[in-house]
Amino acid sequence: MEKFAELSIQNFRAIKSADIILNGITVVSGVNGCGKSTMSKLLYYIFHNANSFDEIAADSVRQNVEPYLSALTSILRGVRYTNTLTYRRFMMLRSGLDEINTESIAKYIEYLRSLKTSLIESLNDEKQTDIRFLERDLYIIKSTLGIDSNDNVDVPSMIELIIAKIIEKLEKYKQLVIDRPYNLFARRMVDFFEPDVLKNVSLKEYDSIVYGHGQKNIPELHYIKKVAFIDTPMIIGQSISSQQPSYWKEINELAKMPPRKGYKLSINKLIKQGIMNGDASYDDDYFAGGFKYNRADGKIFDLVECATGIKSFSIMQMLLKNLFLSGDTLMILDEPETHLHPQWIVEYANLIVLLHKRIGAKFFITSHSPDMVSAIRYISERERCMNSVSFYLAEQVGKETYSYKYLKDDIEPIFESFNKSYDKLDKYAR
């Protein structure tokens, strides 16, 4: 089997060892608590962060710039009585740093240089009599700049130093995007996992490590450039707070993207006519908008109020129509059968296989369902794409640890593990 991408995990949480190849459709089965969801989240955050490194660089710049912006704000408080407009414009600049890119940074730097000139001119203007600085503000400014509080440094000189520091930090953004230093990526991973994630987890692309201990830079990925994680279709259309998983918000934002030309009409027809008896869309109208289910009889429903099965197929349909699903996309589906009745489990498996075969989308699926596992296995065989489908089973090797066994296309061991539930039923039904 060709190893286009491979996730390796050793001694991380419940996972004793796992070497999972991602070359098309990967199905992982095992009991609750064996690490399947951990594996799903690892894949999501590795691919998401690697493919969104510009955002990581921007966050780093924001964090480094913030202390100096606070110090500059303290100075502006002292002059706002004489130039309220300057103060307001600066506060807009601070909020505008939420959108950092090469173009916006050039504008910020240009504004900061003009602000420096304006501030120094105001401070040197003998006619200005109501400029005032609190001792606390001066202490904050000096502390930020590393100046001893007893040193007699005039405010214009401190303005020069602060703005020079801000510009220096902002100008590093472009180089960070080019260099893609691993340490920034590693810090982001530790935000979501414990520090062991840095030494016990690695990802290879074409047999070369792209994420793992000892890396200096994160290369731009080639095999997977887009990733999405669905662990429940219930989140579509919901208001997502900052405390909830970021991939919930991302799925909503991805589904809102408008349809584009070039999507597979045959697959959309299957979803629309063969499964849902309608289709899904997003209306951005402020008052009456949102995610909609447009039934074939002309009736329109709020998708939030629809059955979870409708939501499941709606998400996939919208991602198909806006071309998010493509040959360089990885969809991570955590127990997708949970919200589907048996017939739709098979329909969903058929959809997965067709999306992979016809447009090349990749899938990583965790499943407890015999119907889902067998449907993917035999539909893939029918569609003649078994060479890019693989199955893994978590086997207990310690009290609470599991190793993942590669089964290739042999799903019998998975069914043997499922059959243990019948042993339990027999035990308790006697």
C-alpha positions as CSV (number, residue, x, y, z in Angstrom):
1,M,0.0,0.0,0.0
2,E,1.3,3.5,-0.9
3,K,1.8,5.7,2.1
4,F,0.7,9.1,1.0
5,A,0.2,10.1,4.6
6,E,0.7,8.2,7.8
7,L,-0.2,9.1,11.4
8,S,2.0,7.4,14.0
9,I,1.2,7.5,17.8
10,Q,3.1,5.9,20.6
11,N,2.0,6.0,24.3
12,F,-0.4,8.9,24.0
13,R,-3.5,8.8,26.2
14,A,-5.2,5.4,25.6
15,I,-3.2,4.6,22.5
16,K,-0.2,2.3,23.1
17,S,0.7,2.3,19.4
18,A,-0.9,3.1,16.1
19,D,0.4,3.5,12.6
20,I,-2.6,4.7,10.5
21,I,-2.2,5.1,6.7
22,L,-4.4,7.7,5.0
23,N,-4.6,6.9,1.4
24,G,-8.4,7.1,0.6
25,I,-11.0,5.8,3.0
26,T,-9.6,4.7,6.4
27,V,-12.0,3.1,8.9
28,V,-11.1,2.6,12.6
29,S,-13.1,0.5,15.0
30,G,-12.8,-0.3,18.7
31,V,-14.5,-0.1,22.0
32,N,-15.3,3.1,23.8
33,G,-12.3,4.7,25.4
34,C,-9.7,3.1,23.0
35,G,-8.6,6.5,21.6
36,K,-10.5,6.7,18.4
37,S,-11.8,10.3,19.1
38,T,-8.3,11.3,20.2
39,M,-7.0,10.1,16.9
40,S,-9.6,12.0,15.0
41,K,-8.8,15.2,16.8
42,L,-5.0,14.7,16.3
43,L,-5.6,14.4,12.6
44,Y,-7.8,17.5,12.5
45,Y,-5.5,19.8,14.4
46,I,-2.3,18.7,12.7
47,F,-3.7,19.2,9.2
48,H,-5.7,22.3,10.2
49,N,-2.8,24.0,11.8
50,A,-0.3,23.1,9.1
51,N,-2.7,24.4,6.4
52,S,-3.5,27.5,8.4
53,F,0.0,28.5,9.4
54,D,-0.6,32.1,8.3
55,E,-3.2,32.4,11.2
56,I,-0.7,30.9,13.7
57,A,1.9,33.5,12.6
58,A,-0.7,36.3,12.9
59,D,-1.6,35.2,16.4
60,S,2.1,35.2,17.4
61,V,2.5,38.7,16.0
62,R,-0.6,39.9,17.8
63,Q,0.7,38.5,21.1
64,N,4.1,40.1,20.7
65,V,2.7,43.4,19.7
66,E,0.0,43.7,22.3
67,P,2.2,44.9,25.3
68,Y,3.6,47.8,23.1
69,L,0.1,48.7,21.9
70,S,-1.1,48.9,25.5
71,A,1.9,51.2,26.3
72,L,1.1,53.3,23.3
73,T,-2.6,53.5,24.4
74,S,-1.4,54.9,27.8
75,I,0.4,57.7,25.9
76,L,-2.6,58.4,23.8
77,R,-4.8,58.7,26.9
78,G,-2.5,61.6,27.9
79,V,-3.1,63.5,24.6
80,R,-6.7,62.5,23.7
81,Y,-8.0,65.7,25.3
82,T,-6.3,67.7,22.6
83,N,-6.7,65.2,19.7
84,T,-9.7,62.9,20.2
85,L,-9.7,61.9,16.6
86,T,-6.2,60.5,16.8
87,Y,-7.2,58.4,19.9
88,R,-10.2,57.0,18.1
89,R,-8.3,56.2,15.0
90,F,-5.7,54.3,17.0
91,M,-8.3,52.3,18.9
92,M,-9.7,51.3,15.4
93,L,-6.1,50.2,14.5
94,R,-6.0,47.9,17.6
95,S,-9.3,46.3,16.7
96,G,-8.1,46.0,13.1
97,L,-5.2,43.8,14.1
98,D,-7.7,40.9,14.2
99,E,-7.1,40.8,10.4
100,I,-3.4,40.4,9.9
101,N,-1.9,39.8,6.5
102,T,0.9,41.2,4.4
103,E,-1.2,44.0,2.9
104,S,-2.9,45.1,6.2
105,I,0.5,45.1,8.0
106,A,1.9,47.5,5.4
107,K,-1.0,49.9,6.1
108,Y,-0.6,49.6,9.9
109,I,3.1,50.5,9.6
110,E,2.4,53.5,7.4
111,Y,-0.2,54.7,9.9
112,L,2.1,54.1,12.9
113,R,4.8,56.3,11.3
114,S,2.3,59.1,10.7
115,L,1.0,58.7,14.2
116,K,4.5,59.0,15.6
117,T,5.0,62.3,13.8
118,S,1.6,63.6,14.9
119,L,2.1,62.6,18.6
120,I,5.6,64.1,18.9
121,E,4.4,67.3,17.3
122,S,1.6,67.5,19.8
123,L,3.9,66.9,22.7
124,N,6.4,69.6,21.5
125,D,3.6,72.2,20.8
126,E,4.0,74.8,23.6
127,K,0.3,75.8,23.0
128,Q,-1.0,72.5,24.3
129,T,-1.5,72.9,28.0
130,D,-3.8,70.0,28.9
131,I,-1.7,67.1,28.0
132,R,-1.4,65.0,31.1
133,F,0.2,61.7,32.0
134,L,-0.5,59.7,35.2
135,E,2.4,58.2,37.1
136,R,0.8,54.8,36.5
137,D,0.8,55.3,32.8
138,L,4.5,56.3,32.7
139,Y,5.4,53.3,34.9
140,I,3.6,51.0,32.4
141,I,5.3,52.5,29.4
142,K,8.8,52.3,31.0
143,S,8.2,48.7,32.3
144,T,7.2,47.6,28.8
145,L,10.3,49.1,27.3
146,G,12.6,47.7,30.0
147,I,13.5,51.2,31.2
148,D,14.2,51.7,34.9
149,S,11.3,53.6,36.5
150,N,13.9,56.2,37.9
151,D,15.4,56.9,34.6
152,N,14.5,60.3,33.2
153,V,13.4,59.5,29.6
154,D,11.1,62.0,27.9
155,V,7.8,60.9,26.4
156,P,8.7,61.7,22.8
157,S,11.7,59.4,23.1
158,M,9.5,56.6,24.5
159,I,7.1,57.1,21.6
160,E,9.9,56.6,19.2
161,L,11.0,53.4,21.0
162,I,7.4,51.9,21.3
163,I,6.5,52.5,17.7
164,A,9.8,51.1,16.5
165,K,9.2,48.0,18.6
166,I,5.7,47.6,17.1
167,I,6.9,48.0,13.6
168,E,9.7,45.5,14.2
169,K,7.2,42.9,15.5
170,L,4.8,43.5,12.6
171,E,7.6,43.2,10.0
172,K,8.4,39.7,11.3
173,Y,5.1,38.4,10.1
174,K,6.2,38.0,6.5
175,Q,9.3,36.1,7.5
176,L,7.3,33.8,9.9
177,V,5.0,32.9,7.0
178,I,8.0,32.0,4.8
179,D,10.0,30.1,7.5
180,R,7.0,28.4,9.1
181,P,8.9,27.7,12.4
182,Y,7.9,24.4,14.1
183,N,8.0,26.0,17.6
184,L,4.9,28.1,16.7
185,F,3.1,25.1,15.4
186,A,4.1,23.1,18.5
187,R,2.7,25.7,20.8
188,R,-0.6,25.6,19.1
189,M,-0.8,21.8,19.4
190,V,-0.2,22.0,23.1
191,D,-3.1,24.4,23.4
192,F,-5.3,21.4,22.5
193,F,-3.3,18.5,23.9
194,E,-0.9,17.8,26.7
195,P,2.8,18.3,26.0
196,D,3.4,14.6,25.2
197,V,1.7,15.3,21.8
198,L,5.0,16.8,20.7
199,K,7.2,13.7,21.2
200,N,4.7,10.8,20.9
201,V,2.9,11.8,17.8
202,S,4.2,12.3,14.2
203,L,2.8,12.6,10.7
204,K,4.5,11.6,7.5
205,E,3.7,12.7,4.0
206,Y,5.2,10.6,1.2
207,D,7.4,8.9,3.9
208,S,8.9,12.2,5.1
209,I,8.1,13.5,8.6
210,V,6.2,16.8,8.4
211,Y,5.1,16.9,12.0
212,G,7.1,15.4,14.9
213,H,9.8,15.7,17.5
214,G,12.9,17.4,16.2
215,Q,11.4,19.3,13.3
216,K,12.6,22.8,12.7
217,N,10.0,23.9,10.1
218,I,6.5,22.9,9.0
219,P,6.5,22.3,5.3
220,E,3.5,23.3,3.2
221,L,1.4,20.1,2.8
222,H,0.6,18.6,-0.6
223,Y,-1.6,15.6,-0.1
224,I,-4.2,17.1,2.3
225,K,-4.7,20.9,2.0
226,K,-8.3,21.1,3.5
227,V,-9.7,19.3,6.5
228,A,-13.0,19.2,8.4
229,F,-14.1,17.3,11.4
230,I,-17.7,16.3,12.1
231,D,-18.5,14.5,15.4
232,T,-22.2,15.5,15.4
233,P,-24.5,17.0,12.7
234,M,-26.4,18.7,15.5
235,I,-24.1,21.7,15.4
236,I,-25.1,22.9,12.0
237,G,-26.9,26.3,12.3
238,Q,-26.1,26.6,16.0
239,S,-24.4,29.5,17.6
240,I,-21.0,28.3,18.6
241,S,-19.2,29.9,21.7
242,S,-15.5,30.3,22.1
243,Q,-15.5,27.6,24.7
244,Q,-16.8,25.0,22.2
245,P,-14.6,23.1,19.7
246,S,-13.3,25.3,16.9
247,Y,-14.2,22.7,14.3
248,W,-17.9,23.2,15.1
249,K,-17.6,26.8,14.0
250,E,-15.5,25.9,11.0
251,I,-18.1,23.4,9.7
252,N,-20.8,26.1,9.9
253,E,-18.6,28.6,8.1
254,L,-17.6,26.0,5.4
255,A,-21.3,25.1,4.8
256,K,-22.2,28.8,4.4
257,M,-19.9,29.1,1.4
258,P,-22.1,29.5,-1.8
259,P,-22.3,26.9,-4.5
260,R,-19.7,27.0,-7.2
261,K,-19.6,25.7,-10.7
262,G,-18.0,22.4,-11.4
263,Y,-19.4,20.1,-8.6
264,K,-20.5,16.6,-9.4
265,L,-24.1,16.8,-10.6
266,S,-24.5,13.0,-10.4
267,I,-23.6,12.9,-6.7
268,N,-25.8,15.9,-5.9
269,K,-28.7,14.2,-7.8
270,L,-28.2,11.1,-5.6
271,I,-28.4,13.2,-2.4
272,K,-31.3,15.4,-3.6
273,Q,-33.5,12.8,-5.3
274,G,-32.4,9.4,-4.0
275,I,-31.9,10.2,-0.3
276,M,-33.2,13.6,1.0
277,N,-36.1,14.3,-1.4
278,G,-34.8,17.9,-1.4
279,D,-31.7,19.9,-0.9
280,A,-30.0,22.2,1.6
281,S,-28.8,25.8,1.2
282,Y,-27.7,28.8,3.2
283,D,-29.6,32.1,3.1
284,D,-27.6,35.1,4.4
285,D,-30.7,37.3,4.8
286,Y,-30.2,39.1,8.2
287,F,-33.8,38.5,9.4
288,A,-35.1,35.4,7.7
289,G,-31.8,33.7,6.7
290,G,-30.0,30.6,7.9
291,F,-29.6,27.0,6.8
292,K,-32.6,25.8,4.9
293,Y,-34.0,22.4,3.8
294,N,-35.9,22.9,0.6
295,R,-38.1,19.9,0.2
296,A,-39.1,18.6,-3.3
297,D,-42.8,19.6,-2.8
298,G,-41.7,23.3,-2.5
299,K,-41.9,23.6,1.3
300,I,-38.9,25.2,3.1
301,F,-37.8,24.3,6.6
302,D,-35.3,25.6,9.0
303,L,-32.5,23.0,8.9
304,V,-31.9,23.5,12.6
305,E,-35.4,22.0,13.2
306,C,-34.9,19.0,10.8
307,A,-34.1,15.5,11.7
308,T,-30.4,14.7,12.4
309,G,-30.3,12.4,9.3
310,I,-31.3,15.3,7.1
311,K,-28.6,17.4,8.7
312,S,-25.9,14.8,8.0
313,F,-26.6,14.6,4.3
314,S,-27.2,18.4,4.1
315,I,-23.7,19.1,5.4
316,M,-22.1,16.8,2.8
317,Q,-24.3,18.2,0.0
318,M,-23.4,21.8,0.8
319,L,-19.7,20.9,1.0
320,L,-20.0,19.1,-2.3
321,K,-21.7,22.0,-4.0
322,N,-19.2,24.7,-2.9
323,L,-16.3,22.5,-3.9
324,F,-14.8,22.1,-0.4
325,L,-14.9,18.4,-1.1
326,S,-12.1,17.8,-3.6
327,G,-9.1,15.6,-4.2
328,D,-7.0,17.3,-1.4
329,T,-9.7,17.3,1.2
330,L,-9.8,15.0,4.3
331,M,-13.2,14.6,6.0
332,I,-12.9,13.2,9.5
333,L,-16.2,11.6,10.6
334,D,-16.5,10.4,14.2
335,E,-19.1,7.7,14.4
336,P,-21.3,9.1,11.6
337,E,-23.8,6.3,12.0
338,T,-24.9,7.5,15.4
339,H,-27.7,9.8,14.0
340,L,-28.8,7.6,11.1
341,H,-31.3,4.7,10.8
342,P,-30.0,1.5,9.2
343,Q,-31.1,2.3,5.6
344,W,-29.4,5.7,5.7
345,I,-26.3,4.2,7.2
346,V,-25.8,2.3,4.0
347,E,-26.7,5.4,1.9
348,Y,-24.2,7.4,3.8
349,A,-21.5,4.7,3.3
350,N,-22.4,4.7,-0.4
351,L,-22.0,8.5,-0.6
352,I,-18.6,8.3,1.1
353,V,-17.3,5.7,-1.4
354,L,-18.7,7.7,-4.4
355,L,-17.2,11.0,-3.1
356,H,-13.8,9.3,-2.8
357,K,-14.0,7.4,-6.2
358,R,-15.4,10.3,-8.3
359,I,-13.8,13.4,-6.9
360,G,-10.9,11.9,-4.8
361,A,-12.0,13.2,-1.4
362,K,-10.3,11.3,1.5
363,F,-12.1,10.1,4.6
364,F,-11.1,9.0,8.1
365,I,-14.0,7.3,9.8
366,T,-14.4,5.9,13.3
367,S,-17.3,3.5,13.6
368,H,-19.1,1.1,16.0
369,S,-21.6,0.1,13.4
370,P,-21.5,-3.3,11.6
371,D,-23.7,-1.8,8.9
372,M,-21.3,1.1,8.3
373,V,-18.2,-1.1,8.3
374,S,-19.6,-3.8,6.0
375,A,-21.3,-1.2,3.6
376,I,-18.0,0.7,3.1
377,R,-16.2,-2.7,2.6
378,Y,-18.6,-4.2,0.0
379,I,-19.6,-1.0,-1.8
380,S,-15.9,-0.1,-2.3
381,E,-15.4,-3.6,-3.7
382,R,-18.3,-3.0,-6.1
383,E,-16.9,0.4,-7.1
384,R,-13.5,-1.2,-7.6
385,C,-11.6,1.1,-5.3
386,M,-10.7,-1.3,-2.5
387,N,-7.0,-0.6,-3.1
388,S,-7.5,2.8,-1.3
389,V,-9.7,1.5,1.5
390,S,-8.3,0.2,4.8
391,F,-9.6,-1.0,8.1
392,Y,-8.0,-0.9,11.6
393,L,-9.1,-2.4,14.9
394,A,-8.1,-1.3,18.4
395,E,-6.9,-4.3,20.5
396,Q,-6.5,-4.1,24.2
397,V,-2.8,-4.6,25.3
398,G,-2.9,-3.2,28.8
399,K,-5.5,-2.3,31.5
400,E,-6.5,0.8,29.7
401,T,-4.3,0.9,26.6
402,Y,-4.8,-0.2,23.0
403,S,-2.8,-0.9,19.9
404,Y,-4.2,-0.6,16.5
405,K,-4.0,-3.6,14.1
406,Y,-4.0,-3.1,10.4
407,L,-6.6,-5.4,8.8
408,K,-6.3,-4.3,5.2
409,D,-9.7,-5.2,3.8
410,D,-10.5,-8.1,6.2
411,I,-13.3,-6.9,8.4
412,E,-14.0,-10.2,10.2
413,P,-12.0,-9.3,13.3
414,I,-14.1,-6.1,13.6
415,F,-17.3,-8.2,13.5
416,E,-15.8,-10.6,16.1
417,S,-15.3,-7.6,18.4
418,F,-18.9,-6.5,17.8
419,N,-20.2,-10.0,18.6
420,K,-19.1,-9.5,22.2
421,S,-22.2,-7.5,22.7
422,Y,-24.3,-10.6,22.0
423,D,-22.2,-12.5,24.6
424,K,-23.2,-9.8,27.1
425,L,-26.8,-10.1,26.1
426,D,-26.8,-13.8,26.5
427,K,-25.3,-13.4,29.9
428,Y,-27.8,-10.9,31.2
429,A,-30.8,-12.5,29.5
430,R,-30.5,-15.9,31.1
